[in-house]
Amino acid sequence: MSIVAPKGRKHLSADALLGFVRRSLATIADDRGGDVEIPLPDALMSAFAVFSLTSPSLLAFDKQRVEGNLETIAG
């Protein structure tokens, strides 16, 4: 699901930002040798996602996610 940006401001949307990041990462040369399963831009986008989280770590993010979900279910 994506949020539609107001007309004339589509370059300021999250989709535009992520597209810009992906295109920028795609220009980095992949010097890994051998047969790789994950393309470099995909791996770098994963790293970008991790560092874009507001939590200080993945463990803290997961704990916050679980606690938030329990509060929603239990009221």
PQR file of N, CA, C, O and H, with PARSE charges and radii, in Angstrom:
ATOM      1  N   MET A   1       0.842  -1.160   0.000 -0.4000 1.5000
ATOM      2  CA  MET A   1       0.000   0.000   0.000 -0.0000 2.0000
ATOM      3  C   MET A   1       0.892   1.229   0.000  0.5500 1.7000
ATOM      4  O   MET A   1       1.826   1.324   0.797 -0.5500 1.4000
ATOM      5  N   SER A   2       0.617   2.142  -0.864 -0.4000 1.5000
ATOM      6  CA  SER A   2       1.404   3.372  -0.907 -0.0000 2.0000
ATOM      7  C   SER A   2       0.479   4.567  -0.718  0.5500 1.7000
ATOM      8  O   SER A   2      -0.709   4.516  -1.040 -0.5500 1.4000
ATOM      9  H   SER A   2      -0.141   2.065  -1.511  0.4000 1.0000
ATOM     10  N   ILE A   3       1.042   5.623  -0.198 -0.4000 1.5000
ATOM     11  CA  ILE A   3       0.301   6.849   0.017 -0.0000 2.0000
ATOM     12  C   ILE A   3       0.484   7.720  -1.221  0.5500 1.7000
ATOM     13  O   ILE A   3       1.599   7.886  -1.716 -0.5500 1.4000
ATOM     14  H   ILE A   3       2.006   5.665   0.063  0.4000 1.0000
ATOM     15  N   VAL A   4      -0.599   8.262  -1.705 -0.4000 1.5000
ATOM     16  CA  VAL A   4      -0.547   9.086  -2.910 -0.0000 2.0000
ATOM     17  C   VAL A   4      -0.155  10.507  -2.512  0.5500 1.7000
ATOM     18  O   VAL A   4      -0.793  11.119  -1.656 -0.5500 1.4000
ATOM     19  H   VAL A   4      -1.504   8.128  -1.303  0.4000 1.0000
ATOM     20  N   ALA A   5       0.890  11.018  -3.135 -0.4000 1.5000
ATOM     21  CA  ALA A   5       1.355  12.377  -2.850 -0.0000 2.0000
ATOM     22  C   ALA A   5       0.464  13.381  -3.575  0.5500 1.7000
ATOM     23  O   ALA A   5      -0.097  13.075  -4.627 -0.5500 1.4000
ATOM     24  H   ALA A   5       1.409  10.521  -3.831  0.4000 1.0000
ATOM     25  N   PRO A   6       0.337  14.577  -3.011 -0.5600 1.5000
ATOM     26  CA  PRO A   6      -0.439  15.617  -3.701  0.2800 2.0000
ATOM     27  C   PRO A   6       0.140  15.896  -5.088  0.5500 1.7000
ATOM     28  O   PRO A   6       1.340  15.742  -5.317 -0.5500 1.4000
ATOM     29  N   LYS A   7      -0.723  16.303  -5.996 -0.4000 1.5000
ATOM     30  CA  LYS A   7      -0.293  16.585  -7.363 -0.0000 2.0000
ATOM     31  C   LYS A   7       0.826  17.621  -7.364  0.5500 1.7000
ATOM     32  O   LYS A   7       0.739  18.634  -6.671 -0.5500 1.4000
ATOM     33  H   LYS A   7      -1.697  16.428  -5.811  0.4000 1.0000
ATOM     34  N   GLY A   8       1.860  17.370  -8.129 -0.4000 1.5000
ATOM     35  CA  GLY A   8       2.983  18.288  -8.214 -0.0000 2.0000
ATOM     36  C   GLY A   8       4.052  18.051  -7.159  0.5500 1.7000
ATOM     37  O   GLY A   8       5.086  18.718  -7.173 -0.5500 1.4000
ATOM     38  H   GLY A   8       1.931  16.547  -8.692  0.4000 1.0000
ATOM     39  N   ARG A   9       3.822  17.111  -6.242 -0.4000 1.5000
ATOM     40  CA  ARG A   9       4.790  16.852  -5.177 -0.0000 2.0000
ATOM     41  C   ARG A   9       5.150  15.370  -5.095  0.5500 1.7000
ATOM     42  O   ARG A   9       5.586  14.895  -4.046 -0.5500 1.4000
ATOM     43  H   ARG A   9       2.982  16.569  -6.231  0.4000 1.0000
ATOM     44  N   LYS A  10       4.973  14.649  -6.177 -0.4000 1.5000
ATOM     45  CA  LYS A  10       5.262  13.216  -6.172 -0.0000 2.0000
ATOM     46  C   LYS A  10       6.729  12.931  -5.897  0.5500 1.7000
ATOM     47  O   LYS A  10       7.057  11.852  -5.401 -0.5500 1.4000
ATOM     48  H   LYS A  10       4.619  15.034  -7.030  0.4000 1.0000
ATOM     49  N   HIS A  11       7.628  13.874  -6.206 -0.4000 1.5000
ATOM     50  CA  HIS A  11       9.050  13.678  -5.948 -0.0000 2.0000
ATOM     51  C   HIS A  11       9.358  13.731  -4.460  0.5500 1.7000
ATOM     52  O   HIS A  11      10.475  13.408  -4.056 -0.5500 1.4000
ATOM     53  H   HIS A  11       7.361  14.750  -6.608  0.4000 1.0000
ATOM     54  N   LEU A  12       8.384  14.133  -3.624 -0.4000 1.5000
ATOM     55  CA  LEU A  12       8.584  14.199  -2.184 -0.0000 2.0000
ATOM     56  C   LEU A  12       7.971  13.015  -1.448  0.5500 1.7000
ATOM     57  O   LEU A  12       7.968  12.988  -0.217 -0.5500 1.4000
ATOM     58  H   LEU A  12       7.476  14.395  -3.952  0.4000 1.0000
ATOM     59  N   SER A  13       7.455  12.042  -2.180 -0.4000 1.5000
ATOM     60  CA  SER A  13       6.804  10.903  -1.547 -0.0000 2.0000
ATOM     61  C   SER A  13       7.823   9.850  -1.119  0.5500 1.7000
ATOM     62  O   SER A  13       8.973   9.868  -1.557 -0.5500 1.4000
ATOM     63  H   SER A  13       7.457  12.063  -3.180  0.4000 1.0000
ATOM     64  N   ALA A  14       7.384   8.936  -0.258 -0.4000 1.5000
ATOM     65  CA  ALA A  14       8.243   7.835   0.185 -0.0000 2.0000
ATOM     66  C   ALA A  14       8.623   6.944  -1.000  0.5500 1.7000
ATOM     67  O   ALA A  14       9.755   6.469  -1.084 -0.5500 1.4000
ATOM     68  H   ALA A  14       6.450   8.921   0.099  0.4000 1.0000
ATOM     69  N   ASP A  15       7.685   6.722  -1.904 -0.4000 1.5000
ATOM     70  CA  ASP A  15       7.978   5.901  -3.073 -0.0000 2.0000
ATOM     71  C   ASP A  15       9.091   6.526  -3.915  0.5500 1.7000
ATOM     72  O   ASP A  15       9.965   5.820  -4.417 -0.5500 1.4000
ATOM     73  H   ASP A  15       6.765   7.108  -1.835  0.4000 1.0000
ATOM     74  N   ALA A  16       9.055   7.845  -4.065 -0.4000 1.5000
ATOM     75  CA  ALA A  16      10.092   8.533  -4.832 -0.0000 2.0000
ATOM     76  C   ALA A  16      11.440   8.440  -4.125  0.5500 1.7000
ATOM     77  O   ALA A  16      12.469   8.231  -4.767 -0.5500 1.4000
ATOM     78  H   ALA A  16       8.344   8.419  -3.656  0.4000 1.0000
ATOM     79  N   LEU A  17      11.433   8.595  -2.803 -0.4000 1.5000
ATOM     80  CA  LEU A  17      12.677   8.486  -2.038 -0.0000 2.0000
ATOM     81  C   LEU A  17      13.276   7.090  -2.170  0.5500 1.7000
ATOM     82  O   LEU A  17      14.471   6.948  -2.429 -0.5500 1.4000
ATOM     83  H   LEU A  17      10.597   8.764  -2.281  0.4000 1.0000
ATOM     84  N   LEU A  18      12.455   6.063  -1.992 -0.4000 1.5000
ATOM     85  CA  LEU A  18      12.960   4.691  -2.100 -0.0000 2.0000
ATOM     86  C   LEU A  18      13.434   4.381  -3.521  0.5500 1.7000
ATOM     87  O   LEU A  18      14.419   3.664  -3.700 -0.5500 1.4000
ATOM     88  H   LEU A  18      11.484   6.178  -1.781  0.4000 1.0000
ATOM     89  N   GLY A  19      12.755   4.905  -4.514 -0.4000 1.5000
ATOM     90  CA  GLY A  19      13.200   4.717  -5.894 -0.0000 2.0000
ATOM     91  C   GLY A  19      14.550   5.375  -6.135  0.5500 1.7000
ATOM     92  O   GLY A  19      15.414   4.810  -6.805 -0.5500 1.4000
ATOM     93  H   GLY A  19      11.955   5.487  -4.368  0.4000 1.0000
ATOM     94  N   PHE A  20      14.727   6.575  -5.585 -0.4000 1.5000
ATOM     95  CA  PHE A  20      15.996   7.281  -5.715 -0.0000 2.0000
ATOM     96  C   PHE A  20      17.118   6.500  -5.029  0.5500 1.7000
ATOM     97  O   PHE A  20      18.210   6.359  -5.581 -0.5500 1.4000
ATOM     98  H   PHE A  20      14.025   7.034  -5.040  0.4000 1.0000
ATOM     99  N   VAL A  21      16.846   5.998  -3.833 -0.4000 1.5000
ATOM    100  CA  VAL A  21      17.857   5.221  -3.102 -0.0000 2.0000
ATOM    101  C   VAL A  21      18.218   3.967  -3.889  0.5500 1.7000
ATOM    102  O   VAL A  21      19.397   3.644  -4.036 -0.5500 1.4000
ATOM    103  H   VAL A  21      15.960   6.113  -3.385  0.4000 1.0000
ATOM    104  N   ARG A  22      17.205   3.252  -4.398 -0.4000 1.5000
ATOM    105  CA  ARG A  22      17.464   2.024  -5.158 -0.0000 2.0000
ATOM    106  C   ARG A  22      18.278   2.310  -6.420  0.5500 1.7000
ATOM    107  O   ARG A  22      19.225   1.584  -6.724 -0.5500 1.4000
ATOM    108  H   ARG A  22      16.247   3.514  -4.279  0.4000 1.0000
ATOM    109  N   ARG A  23      17.917   3.357  -7.149 -0.4000 1.5000
ATOM    110  CA  ARG A  23      18.675   3.697  -8.364 -0.0000 2.0000
ATOM    111  C   ARG A  23      20.114   4.076  -8.028  0.5500 1.7000
ATOM    112  O   ARG A  23      21.039   3.733  -8.763 -0.5500 1.4000
ATOM    113  H   ARG A  23      17.148   3.946  -6.901  0.4000 1.0000
ATOM    114  N   SER A  24      20.297   4.781  -6.922 -0.4000 1.5000
ATOM    115  CA  SER A  24      21.649   5.163  -6.505 -0.0000 2.0000
ATOM    116  C   SER A  24      22.464   3.942  -6.112  0.5500 1.7000
ATOM    117  O   SER A  24      23.639   3.838  -6.467 -0.5500 1.4000
ATOM    118  H   SER A  24      19.545   5.060  -6.325  0.4000 1.0000
ATOM    119  N   LEU A  25      21.854   3.023  -5.387 -0.4000 1.5000
ATOM    120  CA  LEU A  25      22.564   1.812  -4.967 -0.0000 2.0000
ATOM    121  C   LEU A  25      22.880   0.904  -6.153  0.5500 1.7000
ATOM    122  O   LEU A  25      23.867   0.169  -6.126 -0.5500 1.4000
ATOM    123  H   LEU A  25      20.901   3.107  -5.099  0.4000 1.0000
ATOM    124  N   ALA A  26      22.053   0.953  -7.183 -0.4000 1.5000
ATOM    125  CA  ALA A  26      22.276   0.112  -8.363 -0.0000 2.0000
ATOM    126  C   ALA A  26      23.522   0.536  -9.139  0.5500 1.7000
ATOM    127  O   ALA A  26      24.022  -0.228  -9.965 -0.5500 1.4000
ATOM    128  H   ALA A  26      21.252   1.550  -7.204  0.4000 1.0000
ATOM    129  N   THR A  27      24.027   1.745  -8.883 -0.4000 1.5000
ATOM    130  CA  THR A  27      25.214   2.212  -9.598 -0.0000 2.0000
ATOM    131  C   THR A  27      26.512   1.726  -8.948  0.5500 1.7000
ATOM    132  O   THR A  27      27.589   1.906  -9.517 -0.5500 1.4000
ATOM    133  H   THR A  27      23.620   2.365  -8.213  0.4000 1.0000
ATOM    134  N   ILE A  28      26.422   1.118  -7.772 -0.4000 1.5000
ATOM    135  CA  ILE A  28      27.615   0.625  -7.074 -0.0000 2.0000
ATOM    136  C   ILE A  28      28.062  -0.678  -7.727  0.5500 1.7000
ATOM    137  O   ILE A  28      27.261  -1.590  -7.933 -0.5500 1.4000
ATOM    138  H   ILE A  28      25.547   0.973  -7.310  0.4000 1.0000
ATOM    139  N   ALA A  29      29.336  -0.752  -8.046 -0.4000 1.5000
ATOM    140  CA  ALA A  29      29.882  -1.954  -8.684 -0.0000 2.0000
ATOM    141  C   ALA A  29      29.866  -3.132  -7.710  0.5500 1.7000
ATOM    142  O   ALA A  29      30.216  -2.986  -6.538 -0.5500 1.4000
ATOM    143  H   ALA A  29      29.987  -0.011  -7.878  0.4000 1.0000
ATOM    144  N   ASP A  30      29.461  -4.281  -8.200 -0.4000 1.5000
ATOM    145  CA  ASP A  30      29.418  -5.498  -7.386 -0.0000 2.0000
ATOM    146  C   ASP A  30      30.692  -6.292  -7.639  0.5500 1.7000
ATOM    147  O   ASP A  30      30.814  -6.978  -8.654 -0.5500 1.4000
ATOM    148  H   ASP A  30      29.177  -4.400  -9.152  0.4000 1.0000
ATOM    149  N   ASP A  31      31.632  -6.197  -6.718 -0.4000 1.5000
ATOM    150  CA  ASP A  31      32.927  -6.873  -6.871 -0.0000 2.0000
ATOM    151  C   ASP A  31      32.960  -8.240  -6.201  0.5500 1.7000
ATOM    152  O   ASP A  31      34.026  -8.844  -6.081 -0.5500 1.4000
ATOM    153  H   ASP A  31      31.533  -5.640  -5.894  0.4000 1.0000
ATOM    154  N   ARG A  32      31.806  -8.735  -5.764 -0.4000 1.5000
ATOM    155  CA  ARG A  32      31.784 -10.061  -5.150 -0.0000 2.0000
ATOM    156  C   ARG A  32      32.040 -11.109  -6.240  0.5500 1.7000
ATOM    157  O   ARG A  32      31.485 -11.035  -7.336 -0.5500 1.4000
ATOM    158  H   ARG A  32      30.940  -8.245  -5.862  0.4000 1.0000
ATOM    159  N   GLY A  33      32.862 -12.052  -5.921 -0.4000 1.5000
ATOM    160  CA  GLY A  33      33.161 -13.084  -6.899 -0.0000 2.0000
ATOM    161  C   GLY A  33      32.224 -14.270  -6.757  0.5500 1.7000
ATOM    162  O   GLY A  33      31.556 -14.433  -5.736 -0.5500 1.4000
ATOM    163  H   GLY A  33      33.312 -12.112  -5.030  0.4000 1.0000
ATOM    164  N   GLY A  34      32.183 -15.076  -7.772 -0.4000 1.5000
ATOM    165  CA  GLY A  34      31.407 -16.310  -7.718 -0.0000 2.0000
ATOM    166  C   GLY A  34      29.924 -16.087  -7.953  0.5500 1.7000
ATOM    167  O   GLY A  34      29.481 -15.024  -8.389 -0.5500 1.4000
ATOM    168  H   GLY A  34      32.726 -14.944  -8.602  0.4000 1.0000
ATOM    169  N   ASP A  35      29.174 -17.144  -7.643 -0.4000 1.5000
ATOM    170  CA  ASP A  35      27.733 -17.141  -7.853 -0.0000 2.0000
ATOM    171  C   ASP A  35      27.050 -16.565  -6.604  0.5500 1.7000
ATOM    172  O   ASP A  35      27.129 -17.157  -5.528 -0.5500 1.4000
ATOM    173  H   ASP A  35      29.533 -18.007  -7.289  0.4000 1.0000
ATOM    174  N   VAL A  36      26.389 -15.430  -6.743 -0.4000 1.5000
ATOM    175  CA  VAL A  36      25.711 -14.803  -5.612 -0.0000 2.0000
ATOM    176  C   VAL A  36      24.207 -14.966  -5.769  0.5500 1.7000
ATOM    177  O   VAL A  36      23.681 -14.889  -6.880 -0.5500 1.4000
ATOM    178  H   VAL A  36      26.324 -14.949  -7.617  0.4000 1.0000
ATOM    179  N   GLU A  37      23.519 -15.190  -4.660 -0.4000 1.5000
ATOM    180  CA  GLU A  37      22.073 -15.389  -4.700 -0.0000 2.0000
ATOM    181  C   GLU A  37      21.301 -14.078  -4.611  0.5500 1.7000
ATOM    182  O   GLU A  37      20.243 -13.933  -5.225 -0.5500 1.4000
ATOM    183  H   GLU A  37      23.946 -15.253  -3.758  0.4000 1.0000
ATOM    184  N   ILE A  38      21.823 -13.130  -3.853 -0.4000 1.5000
ATOM    185  CA  ILE A  38      21.115 -11.874  -3.621 -0.0000 2.0000
ATOM    186  C   ILE A  38      21.838 -10.751  -4.360  0.5500 1.7000
ATOM    187  O   ILE A  38      23.021 -10.514  -4.118 -0.5500 1.4000
ATOM    188  H   ILE A  38      22.682 -13.248  -3.354  0.4000 1.0000
ATOM    189  N   PRO A  39      21.139 -10.059  -5.257 -0.5600 1.5000
ATOM    190  CA  PRO A  39      21.771  -8.935  -5.960  0.2800 2.0000
ATOM    191  C   PRO A  39      22.201  -7.853  -4.964  0.5500 1.7000
ATOM    192  O   PRO A  39      21.535  -7.637  -3.952 -0.5500 1.4000
ATOM    193  N   LEU A  40      23.301  -7.185  -5.251 -0.4000 1.5000
ATOM    194  CA  LEU A  40      23.841  -6.171  -4.351 -0.0000 2.0000
ATOM    195  C   LEU A  40      22.832  -5.064  -4.029  0.5500 1.7000
ATOM    196  O   LEU A  40      22.719  -4.685  -2.864 -0.5500 1.4000
ATOM    197  H   LEU A  40      23.842  -7.361  -6.073  0.4000 1.0000
ATOM    198  N   PRO A  41      22.093  -4.530  -5.011 -0.5600 1.5000
ATOM    199  CA  PRO A  41      21.119  -3.485  -4.651  0.2800 2.0000
ATOM    200  C   PRO A  41      20.072  -3.970  -3.637  0.5500 1.7000
ATOM    201  O   PRO A  41      19.644  -3.200  -2.777 -0.5500 1.4000
ATOM    202  N   ASP A  42      19.661  -5.234  -3.731 -0.4000 1.5000
ATOM    203  CA  ASP A  42      18.696  -5.776  -2.770 -0.0000 2.0000
ATOM    204  C   ASP A  42      19.307  -5.865  -1.375  0.5500 1.7000
ATOM    205  O   ASP A  42      18.655  -5.517  -0.390 -0.5500 1.4000
ATOM    206  H   ASP A  42      20.008  -5.860  -4.429  0.4000 1.0000
ATOM    207  N   ALA A  43      20.540  -6.322  -1.284 -0.4000 1.5000
ATOM    208  CA  ALA A  43      21.215  -6.417   0.013 -0.0000 2.0000
ATOM    209  C   ALA A  43      21.397  -5.029   0.619  0.5500 1.7000
ATOM    210  O   ALA A  43      21.211  -4.846   1.822 -0.5500 1.4000
ATOM    211  H   ALA A  43      21.070  -6.605  -2.084  0.4000 1.0000
ATOM    212  N   LEU A  44      21.757  -4.059  -0.207 -0.4000 1.5000
ATOM    213  CA  LEU A  44      21.959  -2.701   0.290 -0.0000 2.0000
ATOM    214  C   LEU A  44      20.631  -2.050   0.687  0.5500 1.7000
ATOM    215  O   LEU A  44      20.590  -1.268   1.638 -0.5500 1.4000
ATOM    216  H   LEU A  44      21.908  -4.209  -1.184  0.4000 1.0000
ATOM    217  N   MET A  45      19.554  -2.360  -0.025 -0.4000 1.5000
ATOM    218  CA  MET A  45      18.242  -1.846   0.372 -0.0000 2.0000
ATOM    219  C   MET A  45      17.822  -2.422   1.721  0.5500 1.7000
ATOM    220  O   MET A  45      17.179  -1.737   2.516 -0.5500 1.4000
ATOM    221  H   MET A  45      19.587  -2.995  -0.797  0.4000 1.0000
ATOM    222  N   SER A  46      18.183  -3.682   1.982 -0.4000 1.5000
ATOM    223  CA  SER A  46      17.903  -4.283   3.285 -0.0000 2.0000
ATOM    224  C   SER A  46      18.654  -3.545   4.382  0.5500 1.7000
ATOM    225  O   SER A  46      18.096  -3.277   5.446 -0.5500 1.4000
ATOM    226  H   SER A  46      18.705  -4.239   1.336  0.4000 1.0000
ATOM    227  N   ALA A  47      19.910  -3.217   4.131 -0.4000 1.5000
ATOM    228  CA  ALA A  47      20.702  -2.460   5.103 -0.0000 2.0000
ATOM    229  C   ALA A  47      20.095  -1.074   5.311  0.5500 1.7000
ATOM    230  O   ALA A  47      20.044  -0.587   6.441 -0.5500 1.4000
ATOM    231  H   ALA A  47      20.363  -3.434   3.266  0.4000 1.0000
ATOM    232  N   PHE A  48      19.640  -0.443   4.249 -0.4000 1.5000
ATOM    233  CA  PHE A  48      18.989   0.859   4.362 -0.0000 2.0000
ATOM    234  C   PHE A  48      17.745   0.753   5.231  0.5500 1.7000
ATOM    235  O   PHE A  48      17.490   1.628   6.058 -0.5500 1.4000
ATOM    236  H   PHE A  48      19.681  -0.839   3.332  0.4000 1.0000
ATOM    237  N   ALA A  49      16.971  -0.306   5.050 -0.4000 1.5000
ATOM    238  CA  ALA A  49      15.758  -0.494   5.844 -0.0000 2.0000
ATOM    239  C   ALA A  49      16.096  -0.637   7.319  0.5500 1.7000
ATOM    240  O   ALA A  49      15.420  -0.060   8.171 -0.5500 1.4000
ATOM    241  H   ALA A  49      17.178  -1.016   4.378  0.4000 1.0000
ATOM    242  N   VAL A  50      17.136  -1.400   7.626 -0.4000 1.5000
ATOM    243  CA  VAL A  50      17.525  -1.597   9.019 -0.0000 2.0000
ATOM    244  C   VAL A  50      17.920  -0.268   9.648  0.5500 1.7000
ATOM    245  O   VAL A  50      17.502   0.033  10.765 -0.5500 1.4000
ATOM    246  H   VAL A  50      17.685  -1.868   6.935  0.4000 1.0000
ATOM    247  N   PHE A  51      18.714   0.523   8.952 -0.4000 1.5000
ATOM    248  CA  PHE A  51      19.170   1.785   9.519 -0.0000 2.0000
ATOM    249  C   PHE A  51      18.103   2.870   9.462  0.5500 1.7000
ATOM    250  O   PHE A  51      18.279   3.938  10.048 -0.5500 1.4000
ATOM    251  H   PHE A  51      19.054   0.278   8.044  0.4000 1.0000
ATOM    252  N   SER A  52      17.002   2.614   8.766 -0.4000 1.5000
ATOM    253  CA  SER A  52      15.915   3.580   8.723 -0.0000 2.0000
ATOM    254  C   SER A  52      14.921   3.369   9.858  0.5500 1.7000
ATOM    255  O   SER A  52      14.047   4.206  10.085 -0.5500 1.4000
ATOM    256  H   SER A  52      16.859   1.747   8.290  0.4000 1.0000
ATOM    257  N   LEU A  53      15.048   2.271  10.559 -0.4000 1.5000
ATOM    258  CA  LEU A  53      14.148   1.999  11.675 -0.0000 2.0000
ATOM    259  C   LEU A  53      14.396   3.009  12.788  0.5500 1.7000
ATOM    260  O   LEU A  53      15.514   3.493  12.966 -0.5500 1.4000
ATOM    261  H   LEU A  53      15.758   1.590  10.375  0.4000 1.0000
ATOM    262  N   THR A  54      13.349   3.317  13.528 -0.4000 1.5000
ATOM    263  CA  THR A  54      13.502   4.262  14.626 -0.0000 2.0000
ATOM    264  C   THR A  54      14.034   3.594  15.880  0.5500 1.7000
ATOM    265  O   THR A  54      14.421   4.278  16.828 -0.5500 1.4000
ATOM    266  H   THR A  54      12.441   2.924  13.384  0.4000 1.0000
ATOM    267  N   SER A  55      14.059   2.280  15.901 -0.4000 1.5000
ATOM    268  CA  SER A  55      14.591   1.551  17.049 -0.0000 2.0000
ATOM    269  C   SER A  55      16.110   1.459  16.954  0.5500 1.7000
ATOM    270  O   SER A  55      16.657   1.457  15.851 -0.5500 1.4000
ATOM    271  H   SER A  55      13.745   1.724  15.132  0.4000 1.0000
ATOM    272  N   PRO A  56      16.798   1.383  18.091 -0.5600 1.5000
ATOM    273  CA  PRO A  56      18.252   1.326  18.063  0.2800 2.0000
ATOM    274  C   PRO A  56      18.818  -0.003  17.553  0.5500 1.7000
ATOM    275  O   PRO A  56      19.990  -0.078  17.183 -0.5500 1.4000
ATOM    276  N   SER A  57      17.979  -1.057  17.535 -0.4000 1.5000
ATOM    277  CA  SER A  57      18.449  -2.361  17.061 -0.0000 2.0000
ATOM    278  C   SER A  57      17.266  -3.166  16.549  0.5500 1.7000
ATOM    279  O   SER A  57      16.111  -2.809  16.783 -0.5500 1.4000
ATOM    280  H   SER A  57      17.027  -0.996  17.836  0.4000 1.0000
ATOM    281  N   LEU A  58      17.562  -4.250  15.851 -0.4000 1.5000
ATOM    282  CA  LEU A  58      16.480  -5.116  15.382 -0.0000 2.0000
ATOM    283  C   LEU A  58      15.770  -5.786  16.542  0.5500 1.7000
ATOM    284  O   LEU A  58      14.559  -6.003  16.486 -0.5500 1.4000
ATOM    285  H   LEU A  58      18.500  -4.540  15.662  0.4000 1.0000
ATOM    286  N   LEU A  59      16.515  -6.118  17.601 -0.4000 1.5000
ATOM    287  CA  LEU A  59      15.905  -6.738  18.776 -0.0000 2.0000
ATOM    288  C   LEU A  59      14.916  -5.772  19.432  0.5500 1.7000
ATOM    289  O   LEU A  59      13.809  -6.168  19.798 -0.5500 1.4000
ATOM    290  H   LEU A  59      17.498  -5.942  17.646  0.4000 1.0000
ATOM    291  N   ALA A  60      15.310  -4.523  19.578 -0.4000 1.5000
ATOM    292  CA  ALA A  60      14.418  -3.521  20.165 -0.0000 2.0000
ATOM    293  C   ALA A  60      13.196  -3.307  19.274  0.5500 1.7000
ATOM    294  O   ALA A  60      12.082  -3.150  19.774 -0.5500 1.4000
ATOM    295  H   ALA A  60      16.209  -4.201  19.281  0.4000 1.0000
ATOM    296  N   PHE A  61      13.399  -3.299  17.964 -0.4000 1.5000
ATOM    297  CA  PHE A  61      12.282  -3.150  17.031 -0.0000 2.0000
ATOM    298  C   PHE A  61      11.304  -4.306  17.172  0.5500 1.7000
ATOM    299  O   PHE A  61      10.093  -4.092  17.228 -0.5500 1.4000
ATOM    300  H   PHE A  61      14.304  -3.426  17.558  0.4000 1.0000
ATOM    301  N   ASP A  62      11.825  -5.540  17.230 -0.4000 1.5000
ATOM    302  CA  ASP A  62      10.960  -6.715  17.347 -0.0000 2.0000
ATOM    303  C   ASP A  62      10.197  -6.696  18.665  0.5500 1.7000
ATOM    304  O   ASP A  62       9.010  -7.018  18.702 -0.5500 1.4000
ATOM    305  H   ASP A  62      12.808  -5.713  17.185  0.4000 1.0000
ATOM    306  N   LYS A  63      10.874  -6.321  19.744 -0.4000 1.5000
ATOM    307  CA  LYS A  63      10.222  -6.254  21.052 -0.0000 2.0000
ATOM    308  C   LYS A  63       9.104  -5.216  21.024  0.5500 1.7000
ATOM    309  O   LYS A  63       8.014  -5.464  21.540 -0.5500 1.4000
ATOM    310  H   LYS A  63      11.839  -6.059  19.714  0.4000 1.0000
ATOM    311  N   GLN A  64       9.366  -4.061  20.430 -0.4000 1.5000
ATOM    312  CA  GLN A  64       8.361  -3.008  20.336 -0.0000 2.0000
ATOM    313  C   GLN A  64       7.182  -3.468  19.473  0.5500 1.7000
ATOM    314  O   GLN A  64       6.025  -3.181  19.781 -0.5500 1.4000
ATOM    315  H   GLN A  64      10.252  -3.860  20.012  0.4000 1.0000
ATOM    316  N   ARG A  65       7.488  -4.173  18.405 -0.4000 1.5000
ATOM    317  CA  ARG A  65       6.431  -4.674  17.511 -0.0000 2.0000
ATOM    318  C   ARG A  65       5.528  -5.647  18.244  0.5500 1.7000
ATOM    319  O   ARG A  65       4.304  -5.561  18.140 -0.5500 1.4000
ATOM    320  H   ARG A  65       8.428  -4.406  18.155  0.4000 1.0000
ATOM    321  N   VAL A  66       6.125  -6.578  18.990 -0.4000 1.5000
ATOM    322  CA  VAL A  66       5.353  -7.588  19.706 -0.0000 2.0000
ATOM    323  C   VAL A  66       4.526  -6.938  20.813  0.5500 1.7000
ATOM    324  O   VAL A  66       3.343  -7.241  20.964 -0.5500 1.4000
ATOM    325  H   VAL A  66       7.119  -6.648  19.075  0.4000 1.0000
ATOM    326  N   GLU A  67       5.142  -6.049  21.586 -0.4000 1.5000
ATOM    327  CA  GLU A  67       4.418  -5.397  22.675 -0.0000 2.0000
ATOM    328  C   GLU A  67       3.270  -4.545  22.136  0.5500 1.7000
ATOM    329  O   GLU A  67       2.182  -4.529  22.710 -0.5500 1.4000
ATOM    330  H   GLU A  67       6.103  -5.802  21.464  0.4000 1.0000
ATOM    331  N   GLY A  68       3.515  -3.839  21.034 -0.4000 1.5000
ATOM    332  CA  GLY A  68       2.465  -3.025  20.435 -0.0000 2.0000
ATOM    333  C   GLY A  68       1.301  -3.874  19.944  0.5500 1.7000
ATOM    334  O   GLY A  68       0.141  -3.483  20.068 -0.5500 1.4000
ATOM    335  H   GLY A  68       4.399  -3.852  20.567  0.4000 1.0000
ATOM    336  N   ASN A  69       1.618  -5.042  19.385 -0.4000 1.5000
ATOM    337  CA  ASN A  69       0.588  -5.940  18.899 -0.0000 2.0000
ATOM    338  C   ASN A  69      -0.237  -6.498  20.056  0.5500 1.7000
ATOM    339  O   ASN A  69      -1.459  -6.595  19.949 -0.5500 1.4000
ATOM    340  H   ASN A  69       2.561  -5.360  19.284  0.4000 1.0000
ATOM    341  N   LEU A  70       0.421  -6.868  21.171 -0.4000 1.5000
ATOM    342  CA  LEU A  70      -0.304  -7.385  22.325 -0.0000 2.0000
ATOM    343  C   LEU A  70      -1.237  -6.332  22.917  0.5500 1.7000
ATOM    344  O   LEU A  70      -2.350  -6.652  23.336 -0.5500 1.4000
ATOM    345  H   LEU A  70       1.414  -6.788  21.258  0.4000 1.0000
ATOM    346  N   GLU A  71      -0.791  -5.087  22.953 -0.4000 1.5000
ATOM    347  CA  GLU A  71      -1.650  -4.011  23.452 -0.0000 2.0000
ATOM    348  C   GLU A  71      -2.871  -3.835  22.561  0.5500 1.7000
ATOM    349  O   GLU A  71      -3.974  -3.584  23.047 -0.5500 1.4000
ATOM    350  H   GLU A  71       0.113  -4.828  22.612  0.4000 1.0000
ATOM    351  N   THR A  72      -2.671  -3.965  21.264 -0.4000 1.5000
ATOM    352  CA  THR A  72      -3.789  -3.820  20.333 -0.0000 2.0000
ATOM    353  C   THR A  72      -4.796  -4.945  20.513  0.5500 1.7000
ATOM    354  O   THR A  72      -6.003  -4.705  20.493 -0.5500 1.4000
ATOM    355  H   THR A  72      -1.776  -4.169  20.868  0.4000 1.0000
ATOM    356  N   ILE A  73      -4.314  -6.168  20.689 -0.4000 1.5000
ATOM    357  CA  ILE A  73      -5.204  -7.319  20.836 -0.0000 2.0000
ATOM    358  C   ILE A  73      -5.884  -7.312  22.198  0.5500 1.7000
ATOM    359  O   ILE A  73      -7.093  -7.528  22.281 -0.5500 1.4000
ATOM    360  H   ILE A  73      -3.333  -6.363  20.706  0.4000 1.0000
ATOM    361  N   ALA A  74      -5.129  -7.067  23.270 -0.4000 1.5000
ATOM    362  CA  ALA A  74      -5.663  -7.154  24.627 -0.0000 2.0000
ATOM    363  C   ALA A  74      -6.423  -5.906  25.042  0.5500 1.7000
ATOM    364  O   ALA A  74      -7.180  -5.931  26.012 -0.5500 1.4000
ATOM    365  H   ALA A  74      -4.147  -6.891  23.203  0.4000 1.0000
ATOM    366  N   GLY A  75      -6.230  -4.829  24.322 -0.4000 1.5000
ATOM    367  CA  GLY A  75      -6.933  -3.589  24.671 -0.0000 2.0000
ATOM    368  C   GLY A  75      -6.220  -2.886  25.777  0.5500 1.7000
ATOM    369  O   GLY A  75      -6.657  -1.821  26.214 -0.5500 1.4000
ATOM    370  H   GLY A  75      -5.615  -4.808  23.533  0.4000 1.0000
TER
END
